[in-house]
Amino acid sequence: MSGICGIFHFDGKPVAESSLVAMMNAAPHRGPDSSRHFVSENLGLGYLGLELTPESIGEGQPVAHPPSGVRLVADLRLDNRDELLGKFARQVSDLLGSDRTPADPELLLSAYLADRDRYAAHILGDFVYALHDPRRESLELARDIMGVRTLYYRLEPRRVLFATEAKQILAVPGVPKRLNETTVAAHMAGVPTSHDSSFFEGIHQVIPGESIVFRNGSPVRSRIREIPSEPIRGRERDVYAGFRDVFLEAVRCRLRSSGPAALSLSGGLDSGSIAAAAGRLKQRGESGPDPDLRAYTWAFDELSSCDERTVSREIAARSAMPLVEVPGDQAWPLARPEAHIPDMDDPYLFYYHTLIDQVLSRARKDGVRLMMTGERGDAVTNQWVYDCPGLLSAGRFPTLLRELSAHARESNRSLYATAKRRLMLPLLEAAGYRGTARRRTAAGLKLPPYLRPEFVKRTSLKPDLDDFNPAASIRNPARRARGRMIFSSICTRRLTLLERHQAAHGIAYADPWSDRRVAEYVVSMPQYSVHGITDFKRLTRKSFEEMLPDSLTNLDSGAGKADPTPLFRRGVYDRARQQVRDLLTDTRAAEFGFVDERRLRDDYEAALGDRPLSYDLWWFLTLELWLRRYW
């Protein structure tokens, strides 16, 4: 996707053009199609462009409204263009002075000119932007509620710096590069970090769904949008039909690409639903400028338990979608050191980073401009959210008994203890009784034993309680839990990692499961219709049962997702043993006082035998790779 950056001086001091250029040069991959900047007195704005949509071809950013002096730089895709064109036709005409179709940034600026206080509530899509209004002497930074695109900032006494990537801010002369130890500790512990944190002291993220207005050096924060709290009611089949329509529209909007689009297709329901939706849109003639959406899937001949081609081939054939199979047997973790270089912004790498890298490299050679995944699908339709009180209220007693019995077997508890936990306590919580809701505390964190106690103590490590989660005010416990999953910081972090990785390959990223309309619809549904322990991903299966193979929609088919664990073990515990040992020796993390290096080595050697680790070693390995590269 594209990139933005800028500098705004509160004291009127002129912006050094060289500083803005340094920010742009720090992320050249963000601008494969264009690169422009603007500097005037105390304001500098930079744009690095990937011309993703047909309207963006040849667009010039930053965009400006000369009479008012308002300027905007944005990385966005607007999904409600027709609605906005209808609402703000006069402002569009005044801005363009012609009948030319506006690009998305011009349409956004028109909305601001029409309704300066409430304009952000009108826009729908993936976006981050910066808007300067000289009459108000303000700079506004904003990020959409789903948070797929990042926006970092650094507030200093006399200026604010902002950019798509943190490394761009660090490129400005005089900006110190210091580790944020709390974020480092949270990373190694594998717990969610705060939505606004980064790995660098003094650099923060705009929280998803937040607008920050800087005026005279003081930030004023506000939420762009709250999640609707009213539940969806009606017959279940009608609710599923409604969801299917919303999801089809989410996929259609993401197919508005200026070039070939593709899908990373596994044998699961999340990406399978995207393929099914794309196939239906193609039948309707609504599949965008590239009707031949192609799919990429991983192929395993040696590690057969990792292979999902039996299902992915069937999905692709049913959706009339060309399928490219990328070999995966040799793409174990740490197989290619040059591919396992963490980004400067965030040390985390997916277990299967090498495999993802191979898919993106192949897609780039094929001319792909946009790649979709179903990354957020689990959070939207699975992720251990259960609604036994909802089943009780709906009078679905046999299903309720079946669910409680399954929970009892899984947890090895009595049916009474299970009913108390899954039914009685949520009912009390929904009724407003205090003390029933569980909140994680620092004392409840299970920290990896290799962290030095003094390091943990000085970081004041605590889990992210999602205080900024837009679903926090929903009264129904199951719907609130679903919202917390969808909008969690750890979910957002995974998505931004994928977006950043694909941008490095010159490929834009999109996830229909990260559409705001999809999220709001699912949070508003009765959660027993979304997922159950005996009815896995019910929402997805029922909504697309006519469009997907029986092996995915029929629980009795015996088909399940492949298990990629053997590929991970092939690398970390077999063929990459020496690389792992090297990463556990003379570590930068130990030099910083973060870890007990000897404990790490002893634990790893024991794990090579018959004593599995009690923690995920990968979190440490990625941090060590990152520290060695950048520190």
C-alpha positions as CSV (number, residue, x, y, z in Angstrom):
1,M,0.0,0.0,0.0
2,S,1.0,3.6,-0.2
3,G,2.9,5.6,2.4
4,I,2.5,9.0,4.0
5,C,4.7,11.2,6.2
6,G,5.0,14.7,7.4
7,I,6.2,17.4,9.9
8,F,4.2,20.1,11.5
9,H,5.8,22.8,13.6
10,F,3.6,24.4,16.2
11,D,5.8,27.5,16.7
12,G,5.8,28.5,13.0
13,K,9.4,27.5,12.4
14,P,10.0,26.4,8.8
15,V,10.2,22.7,8.0
16,A,13.5,21.5,6.6
17,E,12.8,19.9,3.3
18,S,15.8,17.6,3.8
19,S,14.1,16.1,6.8
20,L,10.9,15.3,4.9
21,V,12.9,13.8,2.1
22,A,14.8,11.6,4.6
23,M,11.4,10.3,5.8
24,M,10.4,9.4,2.3
25,N,13.7,7.8,1.5
26,A,13.4,5.5,4.5
27,A,10.5,3.6,2.9
28,P,11.0,3.6,-0.9
29,H,8.9,0.4,-1.3
30,R,5.8,2.4,-0.4
31,G,6.1,4.4,-3.6
32,P,6.6,2.2,-6.6
33,D,4.4,4.4,-8.8
34,S,4.9,7.9,-7.5
35,S,6.6,10.1,-5.0
36,R,5.7,13.7,-4.2
37,H,6.1,16.1,-1.3
38,F,5.0,19.6,-0.3
39,V,6.8,22.0,2.0
40,S,5.5,25.5,3.0
41,E,6.6,27.3,6.1
42,N,5.8,25.2,9.1
43,L,4.2,22.2,7.2
44,G,5.7,19.4,5.2
45,L,3.7,16.5,3.7
46,G,5.0,13.5,1.8
47,Y,3.3,10.9,-0.3
48,L,4.7,7.6,-1.6
49,G,2.2,6.1,-4.0
50,L,1.0,2.7,-5.1
51,E,-1.7,3.3,-7.7
52,L,-4.1,0.7,-6.4
53,T,-7.5,1.7,-7.6
54,P,-8.5,2.9,-11.2
55,E,-9.2,6.4,-9.8
56,S,-5.7,6.6,-8.2
57,I,-3.8,6.3,-11.5
58,G,-2.0,9.6,-11.9
59,E,-3.4,11.1,-8.8
60,G,-1.4,13.9,-7.2
61,Q,-0.9,14.0,-3.5
62,P,-0.9,15.9,-1.3
63,V,-4.2,17.3,-2.4
64,A,-5.2,20.9,-1.6
65,H,-8.2,23.3,-1.5
66,P,-6.5,26.6,-2.4
67,P,-9.2,29.0,-1.2
68,S,-9.0,27.6,2.4
69,G,-5.4,26.3,2.3
70,V,-6.5,22.9,3.6
71,R,-4.2,20.1,2.5
72,L,-4.5,16.3,2.8
73,V,-2.2,13.3,2.4
74,A,-3.8,9.9,2.7
75,D,-3.3,6.2,2.2
76,L,-6.9,5.0,1.6
77,R,-9.5,3.0,-0.3
78,L,-13.0,4.4,0.0
79,D,-15.7,1.8,-0.2
80,N,-18.7,4.1,-0.2
81,R,-17.7,6.3,-3.1
82,D,-21.2,6.5,-4.7
83,E,-22.7,7.6,-1.4
84,L,-20.1,10.2,-0.9
85,L,-20.3,11.5,-4.5
86,G,-24.1,12.0,-3.9
87,K,-23.7,13.7,-0.6
88,F,-20.8,16.0,-1.5
89,A,-21.3,16.6,-5.2
90,R,-21.1,20.4,-4.8
91,Q,-17.9,20.3,-2.9
92,V,-16.3,17.8,-5.4
93,S,-17.2,20.2,-8.2
94,D,-15.8,23.2,-6.4
95,L,-12.6,21.3,-5.6
96,L,-11.9,19.9,-9.0
97,G,-13.4,22.7,-11.2
98,S,-14.4,20.0,-13.8
99,D,-16.4,16.9,-14.3
100,R,-13.4,14.7,-13.7
101,T,-14.0,11.7,-11.5
102,P,-12.4,12.4,-8.1
103,A,-9.7,10.2,-6.7
104,D,-10.4,8.9,-3.2
105,P,-8.3,11.6,-1.4
106,E,-10.1,14.3,-3.3
107,L,-13.4,12.8,-2.3
108,L,-12.3,12.7,1.4
109,L,-11.2,16.3,1.2
110,S,-14.6,17.2,-0.2
111,A,-16.3,15.6,2.7
112,Y,-14.2,17.6,5.1
113,L,-15.0,20.9,3.3
114,A,-18.7,20.0,3.6
115,D,-18.8,18.9,7.3
116,R,-15.6,19.7,9.1
117,D,-16.6,18.4,12.5
118,R,-18.4,15.2,11.5
119,Y,-16.9,14.3,8.1
120,A,-14.9,11.3,9.3
121,A,-18.1,9.4,10.3
122,H,-19.2,9.5,6.7
123,I,-16.2,7.5,5.3
124,L,-15.9,3.8,4.9
125,G,-12.8,1.8,4.0
126,D,-9.2,1.2,4.9
127,F,-7.5,4.5,5.6
128,V,-4.9,6.6,7.4
129,Y,-4.6,10.3,6.6
130,A,-3.2,13.6,7.8
131,L,-5.2,16.8,7.2
132,H,-3.9,20.3,7.8
133,D,-6.3,23.2,8.2
134,P,-4.4,26.6,8.5
135,R,-7.5,28.5,9.6
136,R,-7.8,26.2,12.6
137,E,-4.0,26.0,12.9
138,S,-4.4,22.3,13.3
139,L,-3.1,19.0,12.0
140,E,-5.4,15.9,12.3
141,L,-4.2,12.3,12.1
142,A,-6.8,9.5,11.7
143,R,-6.9,5.8,11.2
144,D,-9.9,3.6,10.4
145,I,-11.4,1.4,13.0
146,M,-10.1,-1.9,11.6
147,G,-6.5,-0.7,11.7
148,V,-5.1,-2.6,8.7
149,R,-2.9,0.4,7.8
150,T,-0.5,1.9,10.3
151,L,0.1,5.5,11.3
152,Y,3.0,6.4,13.7
153,Y,3.7,9.8,15.3
154,R,6.2,11.5,17.6
155,L,5.0,14.5,19.6
156,E,7.7,16.9,20.6
157,P,7.4,20.3,22.4
158,R,7.5,22.3,19.1
159,R,6.5,19.8,16.5
160,V,4.8,16.5,15.6
161,L,6.2,14.0,13.1
162,F,4.1,11.3,11.5
163,A,4.5,8.5,9.1
164,T,3.2,5.2,7.8
165,E,6.3,3.4,9.2
166,A,8.2,4.2,12.4
167,K,11.5,3.9,10.6
168,Q,10.5,7.0,8.6
169,I,10.3,9.1,11.9
170,L,13.7,7.7,13.0
171,A,15.2,8.9,9.8
172,V,14.7,12.5,10.8
173,P,17.9,14.1,12.0
174,G,18.0,14.5,15.8
175,V,15.2,11.9,16.6
176,P,16.7,9.5,19.2
177,K,16.5,5.7,18.6
178,R,15.8,4.1,22.0
179,L,14.2,0.8,22.8
180,N,10.7,0.7,24.4
181,E,11.5,-2.1,26.9
182,T,7.9,-2.6,27.9
183,T,7.0,-3.5,24.3
184,V,10.0,-5.7,24.1
185,A,9.0,-7.6,27.2
186,A,5.4,-8.0,26.0
187,H,6.7,-9.4,22.7
188,M,8.8,-12.1,24.4
189,A,5.9,-12.9,26.7
190,G,3.6,-13.3,23.7
191,V,1.0,-11.0,25.2
192,P,-0.9,-8.2,23.4
193,T,0.7,-4.8,23.5
194,S,-1.2,-1.5,23.8
195,H,-2.8,-0.3,20.6
196,D,-0.7,2.9,20.7
197,S,2.7,1.4,21.5
198,S,5.7,0.9,19.3
199,F,9.2,-0.7,19.9
200,F,10.7,2.8,20.1
201,E,10.4,5.2,23.0
202,G,8.6,8.4,22.1
203,I,7.0,6.9,19.0
204,H,3.3,6.0,19.2
205,Q,0.6,4.7,16.9
206,V,-2.7,6.3,16.2
207,I,-5.2,3.8,17.7
208,P,-7.6,2.2,15.2
209,G,-10.7,4.3,15.0
210,E,-9.1,7.3,16.5
211,S,-8.6,10.9,15.4
212,I,-5.9,13.1,17.0
213,V,-6.0,16.8,16.4
214,F,-2.8,18.7,17.2
215,R,-3.2,22.4,17.9
216,N,-0.6,24.5,19.7
217,G,1.2,21.3,20.7
218,S,-1.8,19.8,22.5
219,P,-3.4,16.6,21.2
220,V,-7.1,16.2,21.3
221,R,-8.2,12.6,20.8
222,S,-11.6,11.4,19.8
223,R,-13.2,8.2,18.4
224,I,-14.3,8.4,14.7
225,R,-17.0,5.8,15.3
226,E,-18.6,3.6,18.0
227,I,-19.7,0.0,17.3
228,P,-23.6,-0.1,17.1
229,S,-24.9,-1.8,20.2
230,E,-28.4,-2.8,18.9
231,P,-28.6,-6.5,18.2
232,I,-29.7,-8.1,14.9
233,R,-32.9,-10.0,15.3
234,G,-34.8,-12.3,12.9
235,R,-34.9,-15.8,11.5
236,E,-31.5,-17.4,11.5
237,R,-31.6,-18.0,7.7
238,D,-32.3,-14.4,7.1
239,V,-29.5,-13.3,9.4
240,Y,-27.1,-15.6,7.4
241,A,-28.4,-14.2,4.1
242,G,-27.8,-10.7,5.4
243,F,-24.3,-11.6,6.4
244,R,-23.6,-13.1,3.0
245,D,-24.7,-9.9,1.2
246,V,-22.4,-7.8,3.5
247,F,-19.5,-10.1,2.9
248,L,-20.0,-10.1,-0.9
249,E,-19.9,-6.3,-0.8
250,A,-16.7,-6.4,1.2
251,V,-15.0,-8.6,-1.3
252,R,-16.3,-6.6,-4.3
253,C,-14.9,-3.4,-2.8
254,R,-11.5,-5.0,-2.5
255,L,-11.5,-6.1,-6.1
256,R,-11.5,-2.5,-7.2
257,S,-7.9,-2.8,-8.2
258,S,-5.9,-1.1,-11.0
259,G,-4.2,-4.4,-11.8
260,P,-4.3,-8.2,-11.3
261,A,-5.6,-9.3,-7.9
262,A,-5.0,-12.5,-6.1
263,L,-6.0,-14.6,-3.0
264,S,-3.8,-16.5,-0.6
265,L,-5.9,-19.6,-0.4
266,S,-5.6,-22.3,2.2
267,G,-8.0,-25.2,2.7
268,G,-9.9,-23.4,5.4
269,L,-13.2,-21.6,5.6
270,D,-11.8,-18.0,5.9
271,S,-10.0,-17.8,2.6
272,G,-12.4,-20.3,1.1
273,S,-15.3,-17.9,1.7
274,I,-13.4,-15.1,-0.1
275,A,-12.9,-17.4,-3.1
276,A,-16.6,-18.4,-3.0
277,A,-17.7,-14.7,-2.8
278,A,-15.3,-13.8,-5.7
279,G,-16.7,-16.6,-7.8
280,R,-20.3,-15.4,-7.2
281,L,-19.3,-11.8,-8.1
282,K,-17.7,-13.1,-11.3
283,Q,-21.0,-14.8,-12.2
284,R,-22.8,-11.5,-11.7
285,G,-20.2,-9.6,-13.7
286,E,-19.1,-7.6,-10.6
287,S,-15.6,-8.8,-10.1
288,G,-13.8,-5.6,-11.0
289,P,-11.3,-4.9,-13.8
290,D,-9.5,-8.2,-13.3
291,P,-12.2,-10.9,-13.6
292,D,-9.6,-13.7,-13.6
293,L,-8.8,-13.4,-9.9
294,R,-6.1,-16.0,-9.2
295,A,-5.3,-18.0,-6.1
296,Y,-2.0,-19.1,-4.6
297,T,-1.8,-22.1,-2.3
298,W,1.0,-24.0,-0.6
299,A,2.0,-27.4,-1.9
300,F,3.6,-30.1,0.3
301,D,4.7,-33.4,-1.2
302,E,6.9,-34.6,1.7
303,L,5.0,-33.1,4.7
304,S,1.6,-34.4,3.6
305,S,0.0,-33.4,6.9
306,C,0.7,-29.8,6.0
307,D,-0.9,-30.1,2.6
308,E,-4.3,-28.6,1.9
309,R,-4.4,-28.9,-1.9
310,T,-7.3,-31.4,-1.9
311,V,-9.6,-28.8,-0.5
312,S,-8.0,-25.7,-2.1
313,R,-8.2,-27.2,-5.6
314,E,-11.9,-28.0,-5.1
315,I,-12.5,-24.4,-3.8
316,A,-10.7,-22.9,-6.8
317,A,-12.5,-25.1,-9.3
318,R,-15.9,-24.3,-7.9
319,S,-15.1,-20.6,-7.9
320,A,-13.6,-20.8,-11.5
321,M,-10.3,-19.4,-10.2
322,P,-6.9,-20.3,-11.6
323,L,-4.7,-21.9,-8.8
324,V,-1.0,-21.5,-8.5
325,E,0.7,-24.1,-6.3
326,V,3.9,-22.9,-4.5
327,P,6.2,-25.6,-3.2
328,G,6.5,-25.5,0.6
329,D,8.5,-28.5,1.8
330,Q,11.8,-26.6,1.8
331,A,10.3,-23.3,3.3
332,W,10.8,-24.1,6.9
333,P,11.5,-21.4,9.5
334,L,15.0,-20.0,9.1
335,A,15.5,-21.9,5.8
336,R,16.5,-18.7,4.0
337,P,18.3,-16.2,6.3
338,E,17.9,-13.4,3.7
339,A,14.1,-13.9,4.0
340,H,14.1,-14.0,7.7
341,I,15.0,-10.4,8.3
342,P,12.4,-8.7,10.6
343,D,11.2,-5.3,9.6
344,M,12.7,-2.4,11.6
345,D,9.2,-1.4,12.9
346,D,8.4,-4.8,14.5
347,P,10.5,-7.9,15.2
348,Y,7.8,-10.4,14.8
349,L,7.8,-12.8,11.9
350,F,5.1,-15.4,11.2
351,Y,6.3,-19.0,11.7
352,Y,5.9,-19.5,8.0
353,H,7.4,-16.2,6.9
354,T,9.6,-17.9,4.3
355,L,6.6,-19.6,2.8
356,I,4.6,-16.4,2.6
357,D,7.7,-14.7,1.1
358,Q,7.8,-17.3,-1.7
359,V,4.2,-16.8,-2.5
360,L,4.6,-13.0,-2.7
361,S,7.7,-13.3,-4.8
362,R,5.9,-15.5,-7.3
363,A,2.8,-13.3,-7.3
364,R,5.0,-10.2,-7.9
365,K,6.6,-11.9,-10.9
366,D,3.1,-12.7,-12.1
367,G,2.2,-9.0,-12.0
368,V,-0.1,-9.2,-9.0
369,R,-1.0,-5.7,-7.6
370,L,-3.2,-6.8,-4.7
371,M,-3.3,-9.9,-2.5
372,M,-6.2,-10.8,-0.2
373,T,-6.0,-13.1,2.8
374,G,-8.6,-14.3,5.3
375,E,-6.3,-13.4,8.3
376,R,-9.0,-11.9,10.5
377,G,-11.5,-14.7,9.8
378,D,-10.8,-16.6,13.0
379,A,-11.3,-13.6,15.2
380,V,-14.6,-12.8,13.4
381,T,-16.1,-16.3,13.5
382,N,-14.2,-18.5,15.9
383,Q,-11.7,-17.6,18.7
384,W,-13.4,-19.3,21.6
385,V,-16.5,-17.0,22.0
386,Y,-19.4,-19.1,23.1
387,D,-23.0,-18.0,23.9
388,C,-24.7,-20.5,26.2
389,P,-27.0,-17.7,27.7
390,G,-28.1,-16.8,24.2
391,L,-29.1,-20.5,23.5
392,L,-31.1,-20.4,26.8
393,S,-32.9,-17.2,25.9
394,A,-33.7,-18.5,22.4
395,G,-35.2,-21.7,23.9
396,R,-32.7,-23.9,22.1
397,F,-32.4,-26.4,25.0
398,P,-31.1,-29.5,23.2
399,T,-28.3,-27.4,21.6
400,L,-27.5,-25.8,25.0
401,L,-27.2,-29.2,26.6
402,R,-25.0,-30.5,23.8
403,E,-22.8,-27.4,24.0
404,L,-22.4,-27.6,27.8
405,S,-21.7,-31.3,27.7
406,A,-19.0,-30.8,25.1
407,H,-17.4,-28.0,27.2
408,A,-17.4,-30.3,30.2
409,R,-15.6,-33.0,28.3
410,E,-13.1,-30.7,26.9
411,S,-12.3,-29.0,30.3
412,N,-12.6,-32.3,32.2
413,R,-15.1,-30.6,34.6
414,S,-18.5,-31.7,35.9
415,L,-21.6,-30.5,34.0
416,Y,-22.5,-28.4,37.0
417,A,-19.2,-26.6,37.1
418,T,-19.3,-26.1,33.4
419,A,-22.9,-24.7,33.5
420,K,-21.8,-22.3,36.3
421,R,-18.9,-21.0,34.2
422,R,-20.5,-20.9,30.8
423,L,-24.1,-20.1,31.7
424,M,-24.7,-18.7,35.2
425,L,-21.8,-16.3,35.5
426,P,-22.4,-14.7,32.0
427,L,-26.1,-14.3,32.9
428,L,-25.1,-12.5,36.1
429,E,-22.6,-10.4,34.2
430,A,-25.2,-9.4,31.7
431,A,-27.6,-8.4,34.5
432,G,-25.0,-6.0,35.8
433,Y,-23.6,-7.8,38.9
434,R,-20.1,-6.6,39.7
435,G,-17.3,-9.0,40.3
436,T,-18.4,-11.6,37.6
437,A,-16.3,-10.2,34.7
438,R,-12.8,-11.4,34.6
439,R,-10.0,-9.0,34.0
440,R,-6.4,-10.0,33.5
441,T,-3.8,-8.5,35.8
442,A,-0.1,-8.4,35.7
443,A,0.1,-11.0,38.5
444,G,-1.9,-13.4,36.2
445,L,0.5,-13.2,33.4
446,K,2.4,-16.4,32.6
447,L,5.8,-15.1,31.7
448,P,8.5,-17.2,30.0
449,P,11.1,-18.3,32.7
450,Y,14.0,-17.0,30.7
451,L,13.1,-13.4,31.3
452,R,15.2,-11.8,34.0
453,P,13.1,-10.7,37.0
454,E,14.7,-7.3,37.2
455,F,13.9,-6.7,33.6
456,V,10.2,-7.6,34.0
457,K,10.1,-5.4,37.1
458,R,11.4,-2.3,35.5
459,T,9.1,-2.6,32.5
460,S,5.9,-2.8,34.6
461,L,4.7,-5.4,32.2
462,K,1.0,-5.8,32.1
463,P,-1.4,-7.1,29.5
464,D,-3.4,-4.9,27.2
465,L,-6.9,-4.7,28.6
466,D,-8.3,-3.3,25.5
467,D,-9.5,-0.1,27.2
468,F,-9.7,1.5,23.8
469,N,-11.7,-1.4,22.3
470,P,-14.8,0.1,20.5
471,A,-16.9,-2.9,21.7
472,A,-16.1,-2.5,25.4
473,S,-19.4,-0.8,26.1
474,I,-21.6,-3.6,24.7
475,R,-23.6,-5.0,27.5
476,N,-24.1,-8.6,26.2
477,P,-21.0,-10.6,27.4
478,A,-20.8,-12.8,24.3
479,R,-21.1,-10.0,21.8
480,R,-18.7,-7.9,23.8
481,A,-16.2,-10.8,23.8
482,R,-16.6,-11.1,20.1
483,G,-15.8,-7.4,19.6
484,R,-12.8,-7.6,21.9
485,M,-11.4,-10.5,19.7
486,I,-12.0,-8.7,16.4
487,F,-10.5,-5.4,17.6
488,S,-7.8,-6.7,19.8
489,S,-4.3,-5.3,19.4
490,I,-2.7,-8.7,18.8
491,C,-5.1,-9.3,15.9
492,T,-4.3,-5.8,14.5
493,R,-0.6,-6.5,14.8
494,R,-0.8,-9.6,12.7
495,L,-2.7,-7.7,10.0
496,T,-0.2,-4.8,9.9
497,L,2.7,-7.3,9.7
498,L,1.1,-8.8,6.6
499,E,0.4,-5.4,5.1
500,R,4.0,-4.3,5.7
501,H,5.4,-7.5,4.3
502,Q,3.3,-7.3,1.1
503,A,4.2,-3.6,0.7
504,A,7.9,-4.6,0.7
505,H,7.0,-6.7,-2.3
506,G,5.1,-3.9,-4.0
507,I,1.8,-5.6,-3.5
508,A,-1.2,-4.0,-1.7
509,Y,-2.9,-6.0,1.1
510,A,-6.6,-6.5,1.7
511,D,-8.7,-8.7,4.0
512,P,-12.5,-8.8,3.5
513,W,-12.8,-10.1,7.0
514,S,-11.4,-6.7,8.1
515,D,-14.3,-4.8,6.6
516,R,-16.0,-2.6,9.2
517,R,-19.5,-3.7,7.9
518,V,-18.6,-7.3,8.4
519,A,-17.3,-6.7,11.9
520,E,-20.3,-4.7,13.0
521,Y,-22.7,-7.2,11.6
522,V,-21.1,-10.1,13.4
523,V,-20.8,-8.3,16.7
524,S,-24.5,-7.5,16.4
525,M,-25.6,-11.1,15.8
526,P,-26.6,-13.6,18.4
527,Q,-23.3,-15.3,19.1
528,Y,-24.6,-18.8,19.2
529,S,-25.3,-18.3,15.5
530,V,-21.7,-17.5,14.9
531,H,-19.8,-20.3,16.5
532,G,-20.2,-23.2,18.9
533,I,-18.0,-25.8,20.3
534,T,-20.1,-28.5,18.6
535,D,-20.9,-26.2,15.6
536,F,-17.5,-24.9,14.4
537,K,-17.8,-21.5,12.5
538,R,-21.5,-22.0,12.0
539,L,-21.9,-18.5,10.5
540,T,-19.4,-19.1,7.7
541,R,-20.5,-22.6,7.0
542,K,-24.2,-21.8,6.9
543,S,-23.8,-18.5,4.9
544,F,-21.7,-20.1,2.2
545,E,-22.9,-23.8,2.2
546,E,-24.2,-23.6,-1.4
547,M,-21.0,-22.0,-2.6
548,L,-18.3,-24.1,-0.9
549,P,-17.5,-27.8,-1.1
550,D,-19.1,-30.2,1.4
551,S,-15.6,-31.0,2.8
552,L,-15.7,-27.5,4.3
553,T,-19.3,-27.0,5.2
554,N,-20.3,-30.4,6.4
555,L,-19.1,-31.2,10.0
556,D,-19.5,-34.9,9.4
557,S,-17.3,-35.0,6.3
558,G,-14.2,-35.7,8.4
559,A,-12.2,-33.0,6.6
560,G,-10.3,-30.6,8.7
561,K,-7.6,-28.0,8.3
562,A,-4.1,-29.3,7.7
563,D,-1.6,-29.2,10.5
564,P,1.4,-27.0,9.6
565,T,3.3,-27.9,12.8
566,P,5.6,-30.4,11.1
567,L,7.0,-27.6,8.9
568,F,7.8,-25.5,12.0
569,R,9.5,-28.5,13.7
570,R,11.4,-29.4,10.6
571,G,13.1,-26.0,10.8
572,V,13.4,-25.0,14.5
573,Y,14.1,-28.5,15.9
574,D,15.7,-30.2,12.9
575,R,17.3,-28.6,9.9
576,A,17.8,-25.1,11.5
577,R,19.3,-26.4,14.7
578,Q,22.6,-24.7,14.2
579,Q,20.9,-21.4,13.3
580,V,18.8,-21.6,16.5
581,R,21.9,-22.4,18.6
582,D,23.7,-19.5,17.1
583,L,20.8,-17.2,18.0
584,L,20.9,-18.5,21.6
585,T,24.6,-17.8,21.9
586,D,26.2,-14.4,22.8
587,T,22.8,-12.8,22.4
588,R,22.1,-9.1,22.1
589,A,19.1,-9.7,24.4
590,A,21.4,-10.9,27.2
591,E,23.7,-7.9,26.6
592,F,20.6,-5.6,27.2
593,G,19.9,-7.5,30.4
594,F,16.6,-8.9,29.1
595,V,17.1,-12.7,29.4
596,D,18.9,-15.5,31.1
597,E,20.8,-16.9,28.0
598,R,22.0,-20.1,29.7
599,R,18.4,-21.0,30.6
600,L,17.3,-20.5,27.0
601,R,20.1,-22.8,25.7
602,D,19.4,-25.5,28.3
603,D,15.7,-25.4,27.6
604,Y,16.3,-25.7,23.8
605,E,18.6,-28.7,24.2
606,A,16.1,-30.4,26.4
607,A,13.4,-29.7,23.9
608,L,15.5,-31.5,21.2
609,G,15.0,-34.5,23.4
610,D,11.7,-35.4,24.9
611,R,10.9,-32.4,27.1
612,P,8.8,-29.9,25.2
613,L,9.1,-26.2,26.0
614,S,6.6,-24.6,28.2
615,Y,6.7,-21.4,26.1
616,D,7.0,-20.4,22.5
617,L,10.7,-19.9,21.6
618,W,9.8,-18.2,18.4
619,W,9.0,-14.9,20.1
620,F,12.6,-14.8,21.4
621,L,14.2,-15.9,18.2
622,T,12.5,-13.2,16.2
623,L,13.5,-10.5,18.7
624,E,17.1,-11.7,18.6
625,L,17.1,-11.5,14.8
626,W,15.8,-8.0,15.1
627,L,18.2,-6.8,17.8
628,R,21.2,-8.2,15.8
629,R,20.0,-6.4,12.7
630,Y,19.1,-3.0,14.0
631,W,20.8,-2.6,17.5
